[in-house]
């Protein structure tokens, strides 16, 4: 498996591509736009976009969908089922997808992160707007933050420490780094000290 990254100026967002070791069908996550750099990245690596995964419906994650669909015969997957009047495959938390030879696990996040989901492919977790390096979504109210922390406590903190976190904005991280440096997560670990001992 290969993972590619492209920074999108629209919304200062990240777009990711998961593809095979050689040429073949690939998955793109959160295409904020289809710029020349991203198109060259796809074509020069002999990849063909078959699946488009959307973690969040906002434009910094979705503006490239229409352009991609003009070039590639791809399916779009989102929680909402429709983006920019484009019908998508609706996905729900707990689903397991098999796309382009990869197993994709769908994880949910609580309200008020409407139409937000996480995707896990092997040891990589694509978190969209929910979790970034050293932070949770900064636009959440205190109630929304508490709900997200409760979700993390139940679902994410049991994952392997080596899980790579690729957010919709900002630099990558790992679950181990978030355990150590993300103040919201360290707050949780104060009540669950055994969690901090995971490998």
N, C-alpha and C positions, 0 to 999 in steps of 0.2 A: 504494500500500500504506500502511496505517496500523498503528501498533503502540501498544497500550494496556498500561498497567501497573497492577497492584493489589497492595498489601501485605496479606499474610495474617498475622494474629497467631499462628495455629497454626504454631509452629516458626519464627516470624519469617521467613517465606518470601515469595517473589515469584511472582506469577501474571502471565502475559502473554497478550495476545490479538493475533493478526494478522488483519487484515481488509482488505477493498477500500477504495478511496477513498470510495465511497458505501455504500449499504446492500448486504447480501448475506451469503453464507456466510462463516464465519470459523473460525479455528483457535485453540484455547486451549492454553496450555502450562503444565503443572504446577498444576492447580487445587487448592490446599491446602484450600480450602473454598469453598462458594458462599454468600458473605455478601450482604447487601443492597446494599452499594456495588458489588460485582462484577456482580450481576444488573442493577442500574440502568445500569452502564457498558455492558453488552451491549445492553440493550433501548433505551436512549436513543440509541444509535448505529445502531439498526436492523440489528443483526447477528444471525445465526442460527448457533449453534455446530454445526458438522458434524464436526469432528475434534478429538480430545483427545490431545495429545502428552505423554508422561511421560518425563522425563529420568532419574528415579530412583524406585524403588518405595516409599520411605519415606512415612509419613503426611503430613508437611508438603507433599508434592507431589501427594498423591492423594486426600485426604479429601473433596474436592468432586465426585469422579467420579459417585458414585451419585446425588447431587442433580441434577447436570447431565443425566444420562441419563433422569431422570423428566420433564424439561422439553423436552429436545432429542433428536432422532433422530440421535445422533452415534456415530461409531466411535472407539474408544480404541486408541492405538498405544503399545506398550512393548517393551522387550527381553525381558521375562520371559514374555509371552503370557498372564498372568493376574494380576489385582490385586484383592484383597478379594473373591475368588470371582467376579470379573467377567472373562469371557474377553476378551482384547484381540487386536488384530492384532499379531503378533510381527514386530518389525523387527530387522534385523541391520546392522552397520556396512557401508558401501559401497552400501546401497540408495538409490535415488532415487525419492521419492514425488511424486505430483502431486495436491495437495489444495486444493480451493477456489480453483483457479486459480494456486496457488503451487507452485514447485518446492522440495521439502524434501530436503536431503541428510542422510543418517544417518551419524554418525561414532561410532566406538567408543572406549572407554577401557579400559585394562588392568585386570586384577585387582589388588588386592582390591576395586575399586569395582564390586561385583557388581550386575548389572542396571542399570548406568548407561550412558547414551548421550548424545550431543550431537546437536542438530538445527541445521542451517544453512539459513536462508531469506534469500535475496538476500545482503545484507552484514551480517546479524545472526546471531550464534552464541549459541544457548541452551545454557548449560554445566551447568545443574543444580548438583550438589554438587562437581563436579570442579575448576572454576576460578572464583575470585572476584576482585574487585578487589584486586590486590596480594598475592594468596595462592593457593596450591593447597589442596586439601582438608586441613584441619588435623587430621583424625582418622586420616590415613594413617600407617602405620609408615614408618621410613626406607626400607625396601625398597619399599613401595608408592609412596612419593614418587619414588624413583629410577625406577620403572617408568613412572610418569606423566610424568616429565620426559623420558624416552626417547621416549615417545609424542608429546609436544609437539614434540620435536626433529624427528621424522620427518613429522608430519602437519600441525601447526597453524602452525608458525613460517614456513611458506611462503605463508600467506595474506596478503592485502593488509593493510597497517598500519591502514587505515581500518575494518577489520572491527570491528563493535560487539559487545561481550561482555555478554550479559544473564545473570547468574548466578541460581541458585536462592535465594541469600541475599546481602544486602548490595547496595551501589550498582552501577550499570553501569560499564563500562570500555571501552577499545578495545585492540586488539592492540598498537598503538603505545605506549600507556601501560604495558601489561604488559611490553613489551620494555624500557622505561626504568626501571620502578619495582618490578616483581615480582622479589624476590631469587632465586627459583628459576629464573626465565627468564633473568635476567641471568647466572646461573651458566652456563647453556647457551650463551649468546651469547659468553662468554669463549672458548669452544672453536670458535665459528663466527662470527667477526667480520663476515663478509660478510652474515650475516643481518640485522645491525643497520642495513644500508644500504638495506633495502627501502623502496619508496615507500609 
